[in-house]
């Protein structure tokens, strides 16, 4: 079961209820997770407790990091409050935290104030946060003063944290029962208890968001038309478990699929595209045709391998959420990208509304946070490898689900500057020439923020001036998590012959990087609109991607493409459904009816005296047809004096037969 739309969730459950496993499944879509362990190590001679801790550690993926807070229970609130929007935290669990809090070594202490500090930190936490806690309120009342103090303190902590979280779920015997969902918490207050089904489909957010009311009080049913919001099921593979794409033979080592330069990936069908364009010229349209949108038909035909491509009936939007630290994010309001991502998870906002209108599913993907590139590499090389494989698997999952078109979207602070840095490293661009203007929420242009971004990219390029410019090095030093995952998506989609609709600097920067890994990837990409963005213009020119439209939309990366998607679908549907012009149908029928070079339809010669001169006259009267004499007849004044060669297309009239000697009558 899953309920989307939450940013913070409290997972309650009894002993061995499966609460920890369920909490871990909630963050399985995150490429990296910071696991916050609250329990003390305990007695080293307690083998049973040591076995419990070992089981927890062994279950965590290798890409997770662990942070201990048992030495100081007050530190947990600081860890939660200082988390960044791009991070994912899993706190396990509050029972261990309360145990340490009540330890005599930490007394005297104001336990109530410490719990309140934690609740405030959870409420203001910008990161994606999962907190695990035992539910002891249904058990027997302890007989010892310390036991009663523990249950009282834990019950108080659970209530405070539940009030601060977006969602609360109770796990009983491995079954999840949602006590509080994002929709309920936003409208009914802290004490709301919302009944939830035991199973929730992938589009749970559609049911979780209520219809809105119009100013007159009437219910707006359009708000119920929400996109299918997916909860990603992939995560970086556990260490030691190999994974390889099932569509092609690529080198595999112990850590999984190896994505390396020079991979041989498939190309679109080189014949289907031109054949589709030739077919367009025969369609029965009153005007000159589809204009520049003919390229859509040619692209779809080549990627589908047929001259009559079908419209993209199944579309998935991948929204990559990842922030960049430092000067790259200058001018971006703190937490704005996290708000956009949470909005999309709840099926709200521009991207979700456009996805709903297009019938497209929407998948929000958390990507690794990127360091300040002017000071440090954006990612380490291991994170780059994981991000590339993660993006590849996202494309694999889409192909397995029957998706016919991927739309690459992104939201994150500093993405424009990261894309500019990638373009400077791969295409020799000048950062000021490819950095778009910084526009505030009020619509004003912030030149000071733009200059800070330019300075950050300049310093990053200076820092890496002696670094290699290989694809993975560019991603590690300058690109960051979102561009690395996007690159993996392009490569995985190419391997599965899945076309991708690009829109914005992240997708185009990924296209630039993918050239060194597999040059075939750009042939599976389509650019709907450049949006007036200088980085998109330059990258499209280098990649040979001519934008189909020039609408100069600026609705956010991915939203511009979804705006154009209905038009592109209409073009494909029209091209597939329209019949050929009548003259083309007649010509096709004549070609199909032709038998040999000496016999064609009489319609081809009707009214043509020159052609009729070479055709034997039809016999009159009953009886079998007569044959022409063996000697040619004397020429008439209208006939040629010699035996000419019949013109191409001359045919016997209906009822006539060819000359037995193999010649035609003069």
Buried (B, 14 or more C-beta within 10 A) or exposed (E): BBBBBBBBBBBBBBEEBBBBBBBBBBBBBBBBBBBBBBBBEBEEEEEEBBEEBEEBEEEBBEBBEEBBBBEEBBBBBBBBBEBEBBBBBBBBBBBBBBBBBBEEEBEEEEBEEBBBBBBBBBBEBBBBBBBBBBBBEEEEEBEEEEEEBBBBBBBBBBBBBBBBBBBBBBBBEEBBBBBBBBBBBBEEEEEBEBEBEEEBEBBBBBBBBEEEEEEEEEEEEEBBEBBBBBBBEBBBBBEEEEBBBEBEEBEEEEBBBBBBEEBEBBBBBEEBBBBBBEBBEBBEBEEEEBEEBBBBBBBBBBBBEBBBBEBBEEBBBBBBBBBBBBBBBBBBEEBBBBBBBBBBBBBBBBBBBBBBBBBBBBBBBBBBBBBBBBEBBBBEEEBBBBBBBBBBBBBBBBBEEEBBBBBBBBBBBBBBBBBBBBBBBBBEBBBBEBBBEBBEEEEEEBEEBBBBBBBBBBBBBEBBEEBEEBBBBBBBBBBBBBBBBBBBBBBBBBBBBBBBBBBBBBBBBBBBBBBBBBBBBBBBBBBBBBBEBBBBBBBBEBBEBEBBBEBEBBBBBBBBBBBBBEEBBEBBBBBBEBEBBEEBEEEEEBEEEBEEEEBBBBEBBEEBEEBBBBBBEEBEEEEEEEBBEEEEEEEEEEBEEEEEEBEEBBBBBEEBBBBEEEEBBB
